[in-house]
């Protein structure tokens, strides 16, 4: 049961008392490490790292009972998009092993420009992202690797740590189509945001 890491500041006091007591899975963590290393990428096993908000924020909504084992994968230093697509490709076999790969982030993440004033720039990037995820797989990756050239890209993501997890999910998705499963035009007062799924959801018709 990894500890909690409250890697944020300026939020209400109760947000620093959140506890998400999901079990870890050392065996799965070792499997992930092996897959990444087999793809020619370095990976390190950290048995002490706690659960940060990139994990417990979505997982508490998805699995509120915290009964699902969770393994966190850190972003690589440098935030190179191609490297993270490669990591996703390396992890693709896990999808056939009853492992859900979650790219946790936010499609717009500029903390200095939230609210109604960001409506147009967030929509510009969100529209581009929707077109990109909807493209055929090869074109999808090509566009994502050049994400910084997208409309309003560096306004939407001054730093890209909230976007890069999508690269891992896309790499793991292979040839599966992307489906937008969540969208808001006025999130937190006025920004456009979206989330995507790759592959069939449980219960989908064959």
Phi and psi restraints in degrees (value plus and minus 20) as a CYANA .aco file:
   2 UNK   PHI     -80.9   -40.9
   2 UNK   PSI     132.4   172.4
   3 UNK   PHI     -94.2   -54.2
   3 UNK   PSI     158.4   198.4
   4 UNK   PHI    -118.7   -78.7
   4 UNK   PSI     125.5   165.5
   5 UNK   PHI    -144.2  -104.2
   5 UNK   PSI      97.2   137.2
   6 UNK   PHI    -116.4   -76.4
   6 UNK   PSI      60.5   100.5
   7 UNK   PHI    -110.3   -70.3
   7 UNK   PSI      38.0    78.0
   8 UNK   PHI    -177.0  -137.0
   8 UNK   PSI     149.3   189.3
   9 UNK   PHI    -165.8  -125.8
   9 UNK   PSI     135.1   175.1
  10 UNK   PHI      62.2   102.2
  10 UNK   PSI      -4.7    35.3
  11 UNK   PHI    -122.1   -82.1
  11 UNK   PSI     146.4   186.4
  12 UNK   PHI     -77.3   -37.3
  12 UNK   PSI     131.8   171.8
  13 UNK   PHI     -77.0   -37.0
  13 UNK   PSI     -56.3   -16.3
  14 UNK   PHI     -85.9   -45.9
  14 UNK   PSI     -40.9    -0.9
  15 UNK   PHI     -92.4   -52.4
  15 UNK   PSI     -31.2     8.8
  16 UNK   PHI    -118.6   -78.6
  16 UNK   PSI      -9.6    30.4
  17 UNK   PHI    -141.1  -101.1
  17 UNK   PSI      -9.2    30.8
  18 UNK   PHI     -86.1   -46.1
  18 UNK   PSI     114.3   154.3
  19 UNK   PHI    -149.3  -109.3
  19 UNK   PSI     103.0   143.0
  20 UNK   PHI    -139.0   -99.0
  20 UNK   PSI      83.4   123.4
  21 UNK   PHI    -115.7   -75.7
  21 UNK   PSI      22.5    62.5
  22 UNK   PHI     -86.5   -46.5
  22 UNK   PSI     125.4   165.4
  23 UNK   PHI     -92.2   -52.2
  23 UNK   PSI     128.8   168.8
  24 UNK   PHI    -102.1   -62.1
  24 UNK   PSI    -194.7  -154.7
  25 UNK   PHI    -167.7  -127.7
  25 UNK   PSI      69.5   109.5
  26 UNK   PHI     -76.7   -36.7
  26 UNK   PSI     -55.4   -15.4
  27 UNK   PHI     -85.1   -45.1
  27 UNK   PSI     -63.3   -23.3
  28 UNK   PHI     -87.0   -47.0
  28 UNK   PSI     -59.1   -19.1
  29 UNK   PHI     -78.9   -38.9
  29 UNK   PSI     -61.7   -21.7
  30 UNK   PHI     -86.5   -46.5
  30 UNK   PSI     -56.7   -16.7
  31 UNK   PHI     -83.8   -43.8
  31 UNK   PSI     -63.7   -23.7
  32 UNK   PHI     -81.1   -41.1
  32 UNK   PSI     -67.2   -27.2
  33 UNK   PHI     -76.8   -36.8
  33 UNK   PSI     -63.8   -23.8
  34 UNK   PHI     -84.3   -44.3
  34 UNK   PSI     -61.0   -21.0
  35 UNK   PHI     -85.3   -45.3
  35 UNK   PSI     -62.2   -22.2
  36 UNK   PHI     -86.3   -46.3
  36 UNK   PSI     -64.0   -24.0
  37 UNK   PHI     -86.5   -46.5
  37 UNK   PSI     -55.4   -15.4
  38 UNK   PHI     -85.0   -45.0
  38 UNK   PSI     -43.8    -3.8
  39 UNK   PHI    -104.7   -64.7
  39 UNK   PSI     -15.8    24.2
  40 UNK   PHI      64.9   104.9
  40 UNK   PSI      -2.9    37.1
  41 UNK   PHI    -132.5   -92.5
  41 UNK   PSI     122.9   162.9
  42 UNK   PHI     -92.6   -52.6
  42 UNK   PSI     127.2   167.2
  43 UNK   PHI    -170.0  -130.0
  43 UNK   PSI     122.0   162.0
  44 UNK   PHI    -143.6  -103.6
  44 UNK   PSI     121.6   161.6
  45 UNK   PHI    -112.4   -72.4
  45 UNK   PSI     107.0   147.0
  46 UNK   PHI    -144.6  -104.6
  46 UNK   PSI      84.8   124.8
  47 UNK   PHI    -101.1   -61.1
  47 UNK   PSI     -26.2    13.8
  48 UNK   PHI    -126.5   -86.5
  48 UNK   PSI     -37.2     2.8
  49 UNK   PHI     -80.6   -40.6
  49 UNK   PSI     113.8   153.8
  50 UNK   PHI    -107.8   -67.8
  50 UNK   PSI     156.6   196.6
  51 UNK   PHI    -102.1   -62.1
  51 UNK   PSI     103.8   143.8
  52 UNK   PHI    -121.6   -81.6
  52 UNK   PSI     158.5   198.5
  53 UNK   PHI     -88.4   -48.4
  53 UNK   PSI     -41.1    -1.1
  54 UNK   PHI     -85.9   -45.9
  54 UNK   PSI     -41.4    -1.4
  55 UNK   PHI    -115.7   -75.7
  55 UNK   PSI     -76.3   -36.3
  56 UNK   PHI     -94.6   -54.6
  56 UNK   PSI     -43.0    -3.0
  57 UNK   PHI     -82.8   -42.8
  57 UNK   PSI     -74.7   -34.7
  58 UNK   PHI     -92.7   -52.7
  58 UNK   PSI     -56.8   -16.8
  59 UNK   PHI     -88.8   -48.8
  59 UNK   PSI     -52.2   -12.2
  60 UNK   PHI     -85.3   -45.3
  60 UNK   PSI     -49.8    -9.8
  61 UNK   PHI     -99.6   -59.6
  61 UNK   PSI     -57.5   -17.5
  62 UNK   PHI     -96.8   -56.8
  62 UNK   PSI     -64.0   -24.0
  63 UNK   PHI    -152.5  -112.5
  63 UNK   PSI      54.9    94.9
  64 UNK   PHI     -81.7   -41.7
  64 UNK   PSI     -42.6    -2.6
  65 UNK   PHI    -100.8   -60.8
  65 UNK   PSI     -25.5    14.5
  66 UNK   PHI      35.8    75.8
  66 UNK   PSI      15.9    55.9
  67 UNK   PHI    -113.4   -73.4
  67 UNK   PSI     -26.3    13.7
  68 UNK   PHI    -114.3   -74.3
  68 UNK   PSI     104.9   144.9
  69 UNK   PHI     -80.8   -40.8
  69 UNK   PSI     121.4   161.4
  70 UNK   PHI    -150.2  -110.2
  70 UNK   PSI     117.5   157.5
  71 UNK   PHI    -143.7  -103.7
  71 UNK   PSI     105.8   145.8
  72 UNK   PHI    -109.8   -69.8
  72 UNK   PSI     123.0   163.0
  73 UNK   PHI    -140.9  -100.9
  73 UNK   PSI     101.6   141.6
  74 UNK   PHI     -92.8   -52.8
  74 UNK   PSI     133.5   173.5
  75 UNK   PHI     -91.4   -51.4
  75 UNK   PSI     130.5   170.5
  76 UNK   PHI     -99.0   -59.0
  76 UNK   PSI     121.9   161.9
  77 UNK   PHI     -77.0   -37.0
  77 UNK   PSI     119.8   159.8
  78 UNK   PHI      78.5   118.5
  78 UNK   PSI     -42.5    -2.5
  79 UNK   PHI      32.7    72.7
  79 UNK   PSI      20.2    60.2
  80 UNK   PHI     -94.7   -54.7
  80 UNK   PSI     104.9   144.9
  81 UNK   PHI     -82.3   -42.3
  81 UNK   PSI     -64.5   -24.5
  82 UNK   PHI     -83.1   -43.1
  82 UNK   PSI     -59.0   -19.0
  83 UNK   PHI     -82.0   -42.0
  83 UNK   PSI     -57.2   -17.2
  84 UNK   PHI     -97.1   -57.1
  84 UNK   PSI     -50.9   -10.9
  85 UNK   PHI     -82.0   -42.0
  85 UNK   PSI     -62.2   -22.2
  86 UNK   PHI     -83.7   -43.7
  86 UNK   PSI     -59.2   -19.2
  87 UNK   PHI     -81.6   -41.6
  87 UNK   PSI     -63.9   -23.9
  88 UNK   PHI     -79.7   -39.7
  88 UNK   PSI     -63.2   -23.2
  89 UNK   PHI     -80.5   -40.5
  89 UNK   PSI     -59.2   -19.2
  90 UNK   PHI     -84.0   -44.0
  90 UNK   PSI     -53.8   -13.8
  91 UNK   PHI    -107.3   -67.3
  91 UNK   PSI     -25.7    14.3
  92 UNK   PHI     -72.8   -32.8
  92 UNK   PSI     -57.3   -17.3
  93 UNK   PHI     -78.2   -38.2
  93 UNK   PSI     -43.5    -3.5
  94 UNK   PHI     -84.2   -44.2
  94 UNK   PSI     -44.3    -4.3
  95 UNK   PHI     -84.9   -44.9
  95 UNK   PSI     -45.0    -5.0
  96 UNK   PHI    -113.1   -73.1
  96 UNK   PSI     -12.6    27.4
  97 UNK   PHI    -138.2   -98.2
  97 UNK   PSI       5.3    45.3
  98 UNK   PHI      44.9    84.9
  98 UNK   PSI      12.5    52.5
  99 UNK   PHI    -131.4   -91.4
  99 UNK   PSI     106.5   146.5
 100 UNK   PHI    -110.2   -70.2
 100 UNK   PSI     104.7   144.7
 101 UNK   PHI    -118.4   -78.4
 101 UNK   PSI      98.9   138.9
 102 UNK   PHI    -134.2   -94.2
 102 UNK   PSI     101.1   141.1
 103 UNK   PHI    -112.8   -72.8
 103 UNK   PSI      76.9   116.9
 104 UNK   PHI    -111.4   -71.4
 104 UNK   PSI     103.0   143.0
 105 UNK   PHI    -190.9  -150.9
 105 UNK   PSI    -168.2  -128.2
 106 UNK   PHI    -170.2  -130.2
 106 UNK   PSI     114.6   154.6
 107 UNK   PHI     -91.6   -51.6
 107 UNK   PSI     -33.7     6.3
 108 UNK   PHI    -154.7  -114.7
 108 UNK   PSI     105.0   145.0
 109 UNK   PHI    -165.8  -125.8
 109 UNK   PSI      60.9   100.9
 110 UNK   PHI    -150.3  -110.3
 110 UNK   PSI      75.0   115.0
 111 UNK   PHI     -86.4   -46.4
 111 UNK   PSI     -36.8     3.2
 112 UNK   PHI    -109.6   -69.6
 112 UNK   PSI     -24.8    15.2
 113 UNK   PHI    -162.6  -122.6
 113 UNK   PSI      45.0    85.0
 114 UNK   PHI    -124.8   -84.8
 114 UNK   PSI     139.4   179.4
 115 UNK   PHI      81.2   121.2
 115 UNK   PSI    -189.9  -149.9
 116 UNK   PHI     -77.0   -37.0
 116 UNK   PSI     -52.1   -12.1
 117 UNK   PHI     -86.3   -46.3
 117 UNK   PSI     -36.7     3.3
 118 UNK   PHI    -118.5   -78.5
 118 UNK   PSI     -13.1    26.9
 119 UNK   PHI     -77.2   -37.2
 119 UNK   PSI     -70.1   -30.1
 120 UNK   PHI     -91.5   -51.5
 120 UNK   PSI     -62.8   -22.8
 121 UNK   PHI     -88.9   -48.9
 121 UNK   PSI     -58.3   -18.3
 122 UNK   PHI     -86.7   -46.7
 122 UNK   PSI     -57.5   -17.5
 123 UNK   PHI     -85.8   -45.8
 123 UNK   PSI     -59.0   -19.0
 124 UNK   PHI     -80.6   -40.6
 124 UNK   PSI     -65.7   -25.7
 125 UNK   PHI     -92.0   -52.0
 125 UNK   PSI     -59.3   -19.3
 126 UNK   PHI     -83.3   -43.3
 126 UNK   PSI     -59.5   -19.5
 127 UNK   PHI     -83.3   -43.3
 127 UNK   PSI     -62.9   -22.9
 128 UNK   PHI     -82.6   -42.6
 128 UNK   PSI     -61.6   -21.6
 129 UNK   PHI     -84.8   -44.8
 129 UNK   PSI     -60.6   -20.6
 130 UNK   PHI     -82.3   -42.3
 130 UNK   PSI     -64.3   -24.3
 131 UNK   PHI     -83.8   -43.8
 131 UNK   PSI     -56.5   -16.5
 132 UNK   PHI     -88.2   -48.2
 132 UNK   PSI     -68.9   -28.9
 133 UNK   PHI     -85.7   -45.7
 133 UNK   PSI     -49.3    -9.3
 134 UNK   PHI     -99.2   -59.2
 134 UNK   PSI     -32.0     8.0
 135 UNK   PHI     -91.3   -51.3
 135 UNK   PSI     146.3   186.3
 136 UNK   PHI     -83.4   -43.4
 136 UNK   PSI     134.5   174.5
 137 UNK   PHI     -73.4   -33.4
 137 UNK   PSI     -61.7   -21.7
 138 UNK   PHI     -86.1   -46.1
 138 UNK   PSI     -64.5   -24.5
 139 UNK   PHI     -87.1   -47.1
 139 UNK   PSI     -55.7   -15.7
 140 UNK   PHI     -77.5   -37.5
 140 UNK   PSI     -67.3   -27.3
 141 UNK   PHI     -89.1   -49.1
 141 UNK   PSI     -61.2   -21.2
 142 UNK   PHI     -76.9   -36.9
 142 UNK   PSI     -65.3   -25.3
 143 UNK   PHI     -87.7   -47.7
 143 UNK   PSI     -61.2   -21.2
 144 UNK   PHI     -85.9   -45.9
 144 UNK   PSI     -56.4   -16.4
 145 UNK   PHI     -86.0   -46.0
 145 UNK   PSI     -43.8    -3.8
 146 UNK   PHI    -126.2   -86.2
 146 UNK   PSI      10.5    50.5
 147 UNK   PHI     -78.1   -38.1
 147 UNK   PSI     -51.9   -11.9
 148 UNK   PHI     -88.3   -48.3
 148 UNK   PSI     -32.0     8.0
 149 UNK   PHI    -111.9   -71.9
 149 UNK   PSI     -21.6    18.4
 150 UNK   PHI     -90.0   -50.0
 150 UNK   PSI     139.4   179.4
 151 UNK   PHI     -77.5   -37.5
 151 UNK   PSI     108.9   148.9
 152 UNK   PHI      39.7    79.7
 152 UNK   PSI       3.2    43.2
 153 UNK   PHI     -78.1   -38.1
 153 UNK   PSI     -68.5   -28.5
 154 UNK   PHI    -101.8   -61.8
 154 UNK   PSI     -29.4    10.6
 155 UNK   PHI     -99.4   -59.4
 155 UNK   PSI     -63.2   -23.2
 156 UNK   PHI     -87.5   -47.5
 156 UNK   PSI     -54.9   -14.9
 157 UNK   PHI    -158.9  -118.9
 157 UNK   PSI      60.2   100.2
 158 UNK   PHI     -76.5   -36.5
 158 UNK   PSI     -59.0   -19.0
 159 UNK   PHI    -142.8  -102.8
 159 UNK   PSI     122.3   162.3
 160 UNK   PHI    -116.9   -76.9
 160 UNK   PSI      -3.9    36.1
 161 UNK   PHI     -84.4   -44.4
 161 UNK   PSI     -42.0    -2.0
 162 UNK   PHI    -105.0   -65.0
 162 UNK   PSI     -33.6     6.4
 163 UNK   PHI    -117.2   -77.2
 163 UNK   PSI     -54.5   -14.5
 164 UNK   PHI     -78.6   -38.6
 164 UNK   PSI     -53.9   -13.9
 165 UNK   PHI     -78.0   -38.0
 165 UNK   PSI     -47.7    -7.7
 166 UNK   PHI     -81.7   -41.7
 166 UNK   PSI     -53.4   -13.4
 167 UNK   PHI     -83.0   -43.0
 167 UNK   PSI     -58.5   -18.5
 168 UNK   PHI     -85.5   -45.5
 168 UNK   PSI     -65.3   -25.3
 169 UNK   PHI     -82.2   -42.2
 169 UNK   PSI     -61.0   -21.0
 170 UNK   PHI     -87.1   -47.1
 170 UNK   PSI     -59.9   -19.9
 171 UNK   PHI     -82.0   -42.0
 171 UNK   PSI     -61.1   -21.1
 172 UNK   PHI     -91.5   -51.5
 172 UNK   PSI     -44.0    -4.0
 173 UNK   PHI     -89.4   -49.4
 173 UNK   PSI     -44.9    -4.9
 174 UNK   PHI      40.9    80.9
 174 UNK   PSI    -143.3  -103.3
 175 UNK   PHI    -112.1   -72.1
 175 UNK   PSI     -17.8    22.2
 176 UNK   PHI     -88.8   -48.8
 176 UNK   PSI     121.5   161.5
 177 UNK   PHI     -90.4   -50.4
 177 UNK   PSI     131.8   171.8
 178 UNK   PHI    -117.1   -77.1
 178 UNK   PSI     119.3   159.3
 179 UNK   PHI    -146.4  -106.4
 179 UNK   PSI     107.6   147.6
 180 UNK   PHI     -96.8   -56.8
 180 UNK   PSI      99.8   139.8
 181 UNK   PHI    -129.9   -89.9
 181 UNK   PSI     -25.4    14.6
 182 UNK   PHI    -173.1  -133.1
 182 UNK   PSI     117.8   157.8
 183 UNK   PHI    -174.6  -134.6
 183 UNK   PSI     119.2   159.2
 184 UNK   PHI    -155.9  -115.9
 184 UNK   PSI     122.0   162.0
 185 UNK   PHI    -113.5   -73.5
 185 UNK   PSI     -35.8     4.2
 186 UNK   PHI    -156.4  -116.4
 186 UNK   PSI      26.9    66.9
 187 UNK   PHI     -86.3   -46.3
 187 UNK   PSI     114.1   154.1
 188 UNK   PHI      29.1    69.1
 188 UNK   PSI      23.0    63.0
 189 UNK   PHI      78.5   118.5
 189 UNK   PSI     -24.9    15.1
 190 UNK   PHI     137.1   177.1
 190 UNK   PSI     -10.9    29.1
 191 UNK   PHI    -124.8   -84.8
 191 UNK   PSI     130.1   170.1
 192 UNK   PHI    -109.9   -69.9
 192 UNK   PSI     108.4   148.4
 193 UNK   PHI    -158.8  -118.8
 193 UNK   PSI     134.9   174.9
 194 UNK   PHI    -167.1  -127.1
 194 UNK   PSI     136.8   176.8
 195 UNK   PHI    -150.8  -110.8
 195 UNK   PSI     135.2   175.2
 196 UNK   PHI    -153.7  -113.7
 196 UNK   PSI     133.5   173.5
 197 UNK   PHI    -144.4  -104.4
 197 UNK   PSI     123.6   163.6
 198 UNK   PHI    -138.9   -98.9
 198 UNK   PSI     108.0   148.0
 199 UNK   PHI      69.8   109.8
 199 UNK   PSI     150.1   190.1
 200 UNK   PHI     -94.3   -54.3
 200 UNK   PSI     124.3   164.3
 201 UNK   PHI    -107.1   -67.1
 201 UNK   PSI     137.6   177.6
 202 UNK   PHI     -76.2   -36.2
 202 UNK   PSI     111.6   151.6
 203 UNK   PHI      73.3   113.3
 203 UNK   PSI     -29.8    10.2
 204 UNK   PHI     -83.8   -43.8
 204 UNK   PSI     125.6   165.6
 205 UNK   PHI     -87.9   -47.9
 205 UNK   PSI     123.4   163.4
